[in-house]
Amino acid sequence: MKLYRLYHSTSMRIFRGFIMFTLLFLAFLEDPNSLTITPDPTNEKYVRPEVPRGLTESLEIICLLVIGAFGILETWLVGIKTMKKKPWMIFVLTSVFISIVDIIISLHVPAYTYRLRRLLRPFIFIQSSSMMKKLLKSVILTVPEILGVLLLLGFHLYFFTMIGMLILPPSPNDPLSDDEWLSNPTGFEALDTAIISLLVLLTTANNPDVMMPSYKQNRFCSIFFIVFSFVGTFLIMNLLTAVIYNQFRGFLQRTLQNSLKRRQLAFVGSFCKLIEAENIVDEEFNRDKEHVDIKYSTIKSSLSLVSNDIANFPKALSNLDNEDRLTLSQYKQLLKQLSYKTKRDAPVSVQTRYPRLRPLQKKIIHPNFDHIGNAIAIINAISLVILAHSFLELTLILVALKKLRIFNLAISVFYLLEQIMKMWAYGIIFCQRLDFLFDSFVAASLIIIQTLLEIEINKSNVTDKTTELLWIFSRIVNILITIRLLRILPKMKVLNLVTSSLVDTLKNLKHVAGILVAAFYLFAIVGNLSFGQFQDELLKNETACGTYSQLDYYSNNFNDFWASVVTLWDLLVVNNWQVFLHKFSKISTWTQVYFVLWWLSSSVIILNIFVALILDNFINRWERAQNRCAEEETPMNITMMEMYEDNLKNPELLDIQRLLVNHEFIRFPLAEHLEKMDSAEPKQLPVSSN
């Protein structure tokens, strides 16, 4: 049991996260590494340093051995029979073995550059999170459901391609030469060019570039492009979004339903074991008791063994006496509340011992005092704009300093005095609030930098490198100060719902972001392995307007991992991506398949899942806001389980009883009496909303 707790402890989770981060980060150091200052191979600074041979391999072996050790430990904890039912666990152990063999081959064969083990890392990363595994399973199960819409989309492209090749032939009087025409894939003289042109038009990446060559010949050609865009972009693509949203939401709910069932099973099972701890024998169930309950002291002592963090305990429970007893329904309610992170109350300041200073303390603690500081921050932000405009020319720095440095120094002194007064008014509570500590750190940094700046200006030339560095630091700290203006947004009723939804969305989207990171990683490795060696082909100069060379897109390449990720990001936003399609198609026609697969995987599927979760989170927030008073705050931070809670059904008691009786590892002799345990009417615990 101690080993099980150690494996699932916070420190071990952090350690596993660090190992996983190190394993993924090795892609930036592996040959070809991403240690060049510029990604542009035509730049003279494009000099790639050499990483010592064997360094990345040594780090990778250490990470793999640690991951393998954790996998073996988990196998030992759950048993061989259970491991056979967990394909992810088998995959990790197999991947570790294959990766180590691949490392040995790469060390002994210098010419071996494929390093296929890198393709396994994204899936090892996904395995590290149960929620990411559930999301990936939901994504995979969603793909067959959306194939119908994708087939409709493909038929739409093929149908309009055929029509376009018939009614939009290239004009013989077009001033472009054959090479220049092919450099701009906007014509309909070939099937592949026509399909790519309409696909670019479908993604609204560069609508005029596709339409104008035909539209300038005949204005009626615009009808063709308008109908195609309306049907494809505004109907089929939005229909695809709706299908992905609906199907993914359904699969995810079923996955969360299974998680809820396992959670309820754990709640009831632990309740049975706590009853056994109180020495309630089987004969007591045969008495005339209406229901069985347990002491609150027993629950509290058992919870303290699992975690020493009592901060999440509902505060109203502190009013319960150790002799108070809780039923099964109340016990499940308690554990459900403990599974969520409750919002803590804001610290309350201690009143000063000097009566004459108490009115001043009240004024400093009052929210209006923060409004004064926010108003100063707005003035500071305006001054930043003036400073940024003055800094465009080096000759204007001296003029800008003479006009604004005194004003900026006065603001810095105000910030420092503000934090000193808050420190006095709040006392030790000041050190318990991160926003106060952040403001104090920024104010102290600003006053120090401003003082050093004045000293440097008085003793050296304004163009001196030290002065310019301090000037840049001063602007950076000023920008950090304007962050305090963001604290105003949640206090505005109009923006409260939006900001709270945004914060909860960012917390819940980390698992979907993990899937997106894995997709980026996988496609970047594939792109580097497939196209990284064709650098000379990409450097061939092209003079036609709008081409890869003319637009100076040399930095968008697959020469190393970092450049591959940035190129995939540019493809994700589908802005001018027809330039990439055309240039890389000269290397191989399969590159177009690669780019289209990336667009479908990232922009169509994964980003639409982002949209689905954002919509669910906002709708959930909106419904909760309608069901409570405007002044009432959400007592808990919304998790993904709570987001879909209204659509989940609690498992039947008979199903829980059957699973406990037939449990493979633990015996529950009292599971047959669950009806009597749950016979009491469910009573709400007097839990505070804070």
ZAMARGU-4260 file (C-alpha; in steps of 0.2 Angstrom, whole numbers, plus 5000, padded with zeros to 4 digits):
<rodrens>
0) 5000/5000/5000 | 5014/5012/5004 | 5022/5008/4987 | 5005/5012/4979 | 5003/5028/4988
5) 5021/5033/4983 | 5018/5029/4965 | 5002/5040/4964 | 5010/5054/4975 | 5012/5072/4969
10) 5031/5071/4970 | 5031/5056/4958 | 5019/5064/4946 | 5030/5079/4945 | 5045/5068/4942
15) 5036/5058/4929 | 5031/5074/4921 | 5049/5080/4921 | 5055/5064/4913 | 5042/5065/4899
20) 5047/5083/4896 | 5065/5079/4895 | 5061/5064/4883 | 5051/5076/4871 | 5063/5090/4872
25) 5077/5079/4865 | 5070/5082/4848 | 5077/5100/4848 | 5095/5093/4852 | 5095/5078/4841
30) 5104/5080/4824 | 5099/5090/4815 | 5097/5101/4830 | 5088/5117/4832 | 5102/5127/4840
35) 5104/5139/4826 | 5099/5157/4829 | 5090/5158/4812 | 5080/5145/4803 | 5083/5153/4786
40) 5096/5143/4777 | 5101/5158/4766 | 5106/5168/4781 | 5124/5169/4785 | 5120/5165/4804
45) 5114/5148/4799 | 5128/5139/4807 | 5122/5123/4816 | 5133/5118/4831 | 5137/5100/4834
50) 5130/5091/4849 | 5142/5079/4857 | 5139/5062/4850 | 5130/5051/4863 | 5124/5065/4874
55) 5106/5064/4868 | 5106/5045/4867 | 5112/5044/4885 | 5098/5056/4891 | 5086/5046/4881
60) 5091/5029/4888 | 5090/5036/4906 | 5072/5043/4902 | 5067/5026/4894 | 5073/5016/4909
65) 5064/5027/4921 | 5048/5026/4911 | 5051/5007/4909 | 5053/5005/4928 | 5037/5015/4931
70) 5028/5003/4919 | 5035/4987/4927 | 5030/4995/4944 | 5013/4998/4938 | 5012/4980/4931
75) 5017/4973/4948 | 5004/4984/4957 | 4989/4979/4946 | 4995/4961/4942 | 4999/4952/4926
80) 4980/4948/4922 | 4975/4966/4923 | 4990/4971/4913 | 4984/4960/4898 | 4968/4970/4898
85) 4977/4987/4897 | 4985/4989/4879 | 4993/5006/4883 | 5003/4998/4897 | 5009/4984/4885
90) 5013/4997/4872 | 5024/5007/4884 | 5034/4992/4888 | 5036/4987/4870 | 5040/5005/4865
95) 5054/5006/4878 | 5062/4990/4872 | 5060/4995/4853 | 5068/5012/4857 | 5083/5005/4867
100) 5086/4994/4852 | 5085/5008/4840 | 5097/5018/4851 | 5110/5004/4850 | 5108/5003/4831
105) 5110/5022/4829 | 5126/5022/4840 | 5134/5008/4831 | 5129/5013/4813 | 5133/5031/4811
110) 5124/5031/4794 | 5108/5026/4802 | 5098/5043/4803 | 5080/5037/4803 | 5078/5035/4822
115) 5061/5028/4821 | 5060/5028/4840 | 5055/5047/4839 | 5039/5042/4831 | 5034/5032/4847
120) 5037/5047/4859 | 5020/5056/4856 | 5011/5040/4860 | 5021/5037/4876 | 5017/5055/4881
125) 4998/5052/4878 | 5000/5036/4889 | 5006/5047/4904 | 4988/5055/4906 | 4972/5045/4908
130) 4962/5059/4901 | 4972/5061/4886 | 4970/5042/4882 | 4951/5045/4884 | 4951/5060/4873
135) 4962/5050/4860 | 4950/5036/4860 | 4935/5048/4858 | 4944/5056/4843 | 4948/5039/4835
140) 4930/5033/4838 | 4924/5050/4830 | 4933/5048/4814 | 4922/5034/4806 | 4907/5045/4810
145) 4913/5060/4801 | 4919/5050/4786 | 4902/5053/4778 | 4904/5071/4779 | 4922/5070/4772
150) 4915/5059/4757 | 4902/5073/4754 | 4916/5086/4755 | 4927/5075/4743 | 4912/5074/4731
155) 4910/5092/4732 | 4928/5096/4727 | 4928/5083/4713 | 4911/5089/4706 | 4916/5107/4706
160) 4934/5103/4699 | 4926/5094/4684 | 4915/5109/4681 | 4929/5121/4683 | 4940/5112/4671
165) 4926/5113/4658 | 4921/5131/4660 | 4937/5139/4667 | 4951/5134/4655 | 4966/5145/4655
170) 4966/5159/4643 | 4978/5158/4629 | 4981/5177/4630 | 4986/5176/4648 | 5003/5185/4650
175) 5010/5172/4662 | 5022/5160/4654 | 5020/5141/4657 | 5033/5141/4672 | 5025/5156/4680
180) 5007/5149/4678 | 5012/5133/4687 | 5021/5143/4700 | 5004/5150/4705 | 4992/5135/4707
185) 4976/5145/4703 | 4973/5137/4686 | 4961/5123/4681 | 4972/5116/4667 | 4976/5100/4676
190) 4967/5089/4689 | 4979/5090/4703 | 4981/5109/4701 | 4962/5112/4700 | 4959/5101/4716
195) 4972/5110/4726 | 4966/5127/4720 | 4948/5123/4726 | 4955/5116/4742 | 4964/5132/4745
200) 4948/5141/4741 | 4938/5130/4753 | 4950/5134/4768 | 4948/5153/4764 | 4967/5154/4764
205) 4969/5166/4749 | 4952/5168/4740 | 4957/5182/4728 | 4973/5173/4722 | 4962/5158/4716
210) 4947/5168/4709 | 4956/5183/4701 | 4964/5174/4686 | 4947/5168/4680 | 4937/5182/4686
215) 4947/5195/4677 | 4943/5186/4660 | 4925/5184/4663 | 4915/5192/4677 | 4902/5177/4677
220) 4916/5166/4683 | 4913/5174/4700 | 4896/5164/4701 | 4906/5148/4701 | 4917/5153/4715
225) 4904/5160/4726 | 4893/5145/4724 | 4907/5134/4728 | 4913/5144/4743 | 4895/5145/4750
230) 4891/5127/4749 | 4908/5121/4754 | 4914/5133/4767 | 4898/5139/4774 | 4888/5123/4773
235) 4898/5107/4772 | 4912/5114/4784 | 4900/5120/4797 | 4891/5103/4795 | 4907/5094/4798
240) 4910/5105/4814 | 4893/5101/4820 | 4895/5082/4817 | 4912/5082/4826 | 4905/5092/4840
245) 4890/5080/4842 | 4900/5063/4840 | 4915/5068/4850 | 4903/5075/4864 | 4894/5058/4864
250) 4910/5047/4865 | 4917/5058/4878 | 4902/5057/4889 | 4902/5038/4888 | 4920/5038/4893
255) 4916/5049/4908 | 4901/5038/4912 | 4913/5024/4914 | 4925/5035/4925 | 4910/5040/4936
260) 4905/5021/4938 | 4923/5017/4944 | 4922/5032/4955 | 4906/5027/4963 | 4913/5009/4965
265) 4928/5016/4974 | 4916/5027/4986 | 4905/5012/4991 | 4920/5000/4993 | 4929/5012/5004
270) 4913/5015/5014 | 4912/4996/5017 | 4930/4995/5022 | 4927/5009/5035 | 4913/5000/5042
275) 4924/4985/5044 | 4936/4996/5053 | 4923/5001/5066 | 4921/4982/5069 | 4903/4982/5063
280) 4900/4963/5061 | 4888/4955/5049 | 4875/4951/5063 | 4872/4970/5066 | 4864/4971/5048
285) 4851/4958/5053 | 4845/4969/5068 | 4831/4981/5066 | 4842/4996/5062 | 4835/5007/5048
290) 4853/5010/5041 | 4871/5009/5045 | 4882/5024/5047 | 4900/5028/5052 | 4908/5041/5063
295) 4915/5056/5056 | 4931/5054/5065 | 4934/5037/5056 | 4932/5046/5039 | 4943/5061/5044
300) 4957/5049/5050 | 4957/5039/5035 | 4958/5054/5023 | 4972/5061/5033 | 4982/5045/5029
305) 4980/5048/5010 | 4984/5067/5010 | 4990/5080/5022 | 4981/5094/5013 | 4966/5098/5023
310) 4963/5114/5014 | 4951/5106/5002 | 4940/5100/5017 | 4923/5109/5017 | 4924/5122/5031
315) 4907/5117/5037 | 4913/5100/5041 | 4924/5108/5055 | 4908/5111/5064 | 4904/5092/5064
320) 4909/5083/5080 | 4920/5068/5079 | 4905/5058/5086 | 4894/5063/5072 | 4889/5049/5060
325) 4887/5050/5041 | 4877/5039/5030 | 4883/5031/5014 | 4874/5045/5004 | 4882/5059/5014
330) 4899/5050/5013 | 4898/5050/4994 | 4893/5068/4994 | 4908/5072/5005 | 4920/5063/4994
335) 4913/5071/4978 | 4916/5088/4986 | 4934/5083/4991 | 4938/5078/4973 | 4936/5096/4967
340) 4947/5110/4971 | 4937/5122/4981 | 4940/5141/4980 | 4948/5148/4996 | 4942/5163/5005
345) 4952/5179/5002 | 4963/5182/5018 | 4956/5194/5030 | 4968/5207/5037 | 4971/5210/5056
350) 4965/5226/5063 | 4979/5238/5069 | 4982/5241/5087 | 4982/5260/5085 | 4965/5267/5084
355) 4970/5283/5075 | 4977/5273/5061 | 4962/5262/5059 | 4953/5274/5047 | 4968/5274/5036
360) 4969/5255/5036 | 4951/5254/5031 | 4954/5265/5016 | 4969/5255/5010 | 4959/5239/5011
365) 4944/5246/5002 | 4943/5241/4984 | 4943/5259/4979 | 4961/5260/4984 | 4965/5247/4970
370) 4955/5257/4958 | 4967/5272/4960 | 4982/5260/4957 | 4973/5254/4941 | 4970/5271/4935
375) 4988/5275/4937 | 4992/5259/4928 | 4981/5265/4913 | 4991/5281/4913 | 5007/5271/4913
380) 5001/5261/4898 | 4998/5277/4888 | 5015/5282/4892 | 5022/5266/4886 | 5014/5269/4869
385) 5022/5286/4868 | 5039/5278/4874 | 5037/5265/4860 | 5034/5278/4847 | 5049/5288/4853
390) 5060/5273/4853 | 5058/5270/4834 | 5072/5281/4831 | 5088/5281/4842 | 5090/5300/4840
395) 5073/5303/4849 | 5078/5293/4864 | 5086/5308/4873 | 5071/5318/4870 | 5059/5305/4876
400) 5069/5302/4891 | 5069/5321/4896 | 5051/5322/4894 | 5045/5305/4902 | 5058/5298/4913
405) 5053/5310/4928 | 5035/5305/4925 | 5040/5287/4924 | 5050/5288/4940 | 5036/5296/4949
410) 5024/5282/4944 | 5037/5269/4950 | 5038/5278/4967 | 5019/5277/4968 | 5019/5259/4965
415) 5032/5256/4978 | 5023/5266/4991 | 5006/5258/4987 | 5014/5241/4990 | 5022/5247/5006
420) 5005/5253/5012 | 4996/5237/5008 | 5010/5227/5017 | 5006/5237/5032 | 4987/5237/5031
425) 4986/5218/5027 | 5000/5212/5038 | 5006/5194/5037 | 4991/5191/5025 | 5000/5201/5012
430) 5013/5187/5010 | 4999/5174/5007 | 4992/5182/4991 | 5001/5179/4975 | 4994/5195/4967
435) 5001/5206/4981 | 5018/5197/4980 | 5018/5199/4961 | 5014/5218/4962 | 5028/5220/4975
440) 5041/5211/4965 | 5037/5221/4949 | 5036/5238/4959 | 5053/5235/4967 | 5061/5229/4950
445) 5054/5245/4942 | 5061/5257/4955 | 5078/5248/4954 | 5079/5249/4935 | 5073/5267/4935
450) 5087/5272/4947 | 5100/5263/4938 | 5094/5271/4922 | 5095/5288/4929 | 5113/5284/4935
455) 5118/5278/4918 | 5111/5292/4909 | 5120/5305/4920 | 5137/5297/4918 | 5137/5290/4900
460) 5130/5292/4882 | 5112/5288/4879 | 5117/5276/4865 | 5128/5266/4877 | 5123/5247/4877
465) 5121/5247/4895 | 5109/5261/4895 | 5099/5253/4880 | 5098/5237/4890 | 5091/5246/4905
470) 5079/5255/4894 | 5072/5239/4887 | 5071/5231/4905 | 5061/5247/4911 | 5049/5244/4897
475) 5047/5226/4900 | 5043/5229/4919 | 5031/5243/4914 | 5022/5230/4903 | 5021/5218/4917
480) 5013/5231/4928 | 4999/5233/4915 | 4995/5215/4919 | 4986/5221/4935 | 4973/5229/4924
485) 4967/5211/4920 | 4961/5209/4937 | 4947/5222/4933 | 4939/5211/4921 | 4932/5198/4933
490) 4924/5212/4944 | 4914/5218/4929 | 4897/5209/4928 | 4897/5210/4909 | 4914/5201/4908
495) 4913/5190/4923 | 4905/5176/4914 | 4917/5177/4899 | 4933/5178/4910 | 4928/5164/4921
500) 4923/5153/4906 | 4940/5157/4899 | 4950/5153/4915 | 4940/5136/4916 | 4942/5133/4898
505) 4961/5135/4899 | 4962/5122/4913 | 4951/5109/4905 | 4959/5111/4888 | 4976/5106/4894
510) 4972/5088/4889 | 4966/5092/4872 | 4981/5103/4870 | 4991/5088/4875 | 4983/5079/4860
515) 4987/5094/4849 | 5005/5094/4855 | 5007/5075/4851 | 5000/5078/4834 | 5012/5092/4831
520) 5027/5081/4837 | 5022/5066/4826 | 5019/5076/4810 | 5035/5087/4814 | 5046/5071/4815
525) 5038/5064/4800 | 5041/5080/4790 | 5059/5081/4796 | 5062/5063/4791 | 5053/5065/4774
530) 5058/5082/4768 | 5072/5088/4778 | 5085/5082/4766 | 5078/5092/4751 | 5085/5108/4757
535) 5094/5112/4740 | 5078/5109/4731 | 5069/5122/4742 | 5083/5135/4739 | 5080/5136/4720
540) 5076/5153/4715 | 5059/5158/4707 | 5055/5175/4701 | 5036/5174/4699 | 5026/5184/4711
545) 5018/5175/4725 | 5030/5160/4725 | 5040/5152/4739 | 5056/5161/4734 | 5048/5178/4730
550) 5039/5179/4747 | 5056/5174/4756 | 5048/5159/4764 | 5065/5150/4766 | 5062/5149/4785
555) 5047/5138/4783 | 5056/5121/4781 | 5058/5104/4789 | 5077/5105/4791 | 5075/5103/4810
560) 5062/5100/4823 | 5059/5118/4828 | 5057/5124/4810 | 5046/5109/4807 | 5034/5114/4821
565) 5033/5132/4815 | 5030/5126/4797 | 5016/5115/4804 | 5009/5130/4814 | 5009/5141/4798
570) 4999/5127/4789 | 4987/5125/4804 | 4981/5143/4802 | 4980/5140/4783 | 4986/5157/4778
575) 4995/5156/4761 | 4997/5138/4763 | 4995/5135/4744 | 5013/5142/4743 | 5019/5127/4753
580) 5009/5115/4744 | 5016/5120/4727 | 5034/5122/4732 | 5035/5105/4742 | 5025/5096/4728
585) 5041/5099/4717 | 5050/5087/4729 | 5036/5074/4728 | 5018/5073/4725 | 5015/5064/4742
590) 5019/5080/4751 | 5002/5086/4746 | 4995/5071/4754 | 5005/5075/4770 | 4999/5093/4771
595) 4981/5089/4768 | 4982/5075/4781 | 4989/5088/4793 | 4975/5100/4789 | 4962/5087/4792
600) 4969/5081/4808 | 4973/5098/4816 | 4963/5111/4809 | 4947/5101/4805 | 4946/5088/4819
605) 4957/5093/4834 | 4953/5112/4833 | 4934/5108/4832 | 4936/5098/4848 | 4943/5114/4855
610) 4927/5122/4849 | 4916/5108/4857 | 4924/5110/4874 | 4924/5129/4874 | 4905/5128/4869
615) 4901/5116/4883 | 4911/5125/4896 | 4902/5142/4891 | 4885/5134/4890 | 4888/5126/4907
620) 4894/5142/4915 | 4879/5152/4907 | 4866/5139/4914 | 4874/5140/4931 | 4874/5159/4930
625) 4855/5159/4926 | 4852/5147/4941 | 4860/5157/4954 | 4861/5175/4961 | 4871/5187/4951
630) 4882/5190/4966 | 4885/5172/4970 | 4901/5165/4964 | 4904/5147/4959 | 4910/5137/4974
635) 4921/5126/4964 | 4932/5126/4949 | 4924/5117/4935 | 4932/5101/4930 | 4929/5091/4914
640) 4919/5078/4925 | 4908/5092/4932 | 4906/5100/4915 | 4896/5085/4909 | 4889/5080/4926
645) 4871/5084/4921 | 4871/5072/4907 | 4879/5058/4917 | 4869/5045/4926 | 4874/5037/4943
650) 4876/5018/4942 | 4863/5007/4949 | 4866/5001/4967 | 4864/4983/4961 | 4878/4985/4948
655) 4889/4992/4961 | 4885/4978/4973 | 4888/4965/4959 | 4905/4972/4955 | 4910/4973/4974
660) 4905/4955/4977 | 4914/4949/4961 | 4930/4960/4964 | 4946/4951/4959 | 4958/4957/4972
665) 4948/4964/4987 | 4935/4955/4997 | 4919/4965/5003 | 4910/4954/5015 | 4897/4968/5019
670) 4894/4972/5001 | 4878/4961/5001 | 4870/4974/5013 | 4871/4989/5002 | 4853/4991/5002
675) 4852/4994/5021 | 4868/5005/5020 | 4859/5016/5007 | 4841/5015/5014 | 4843/5032/5023
680) 4836/5047/5014 | 4850/5057/5006 | 4854/5072/5017 | 4864/5087/5011 | 4879/5091/5021
685) 4880/5108/5028 | 4894/5113/5017 | 4899/5131/5015 | 4899/5137/4997 | 4917/5145/4999
</rodrens>
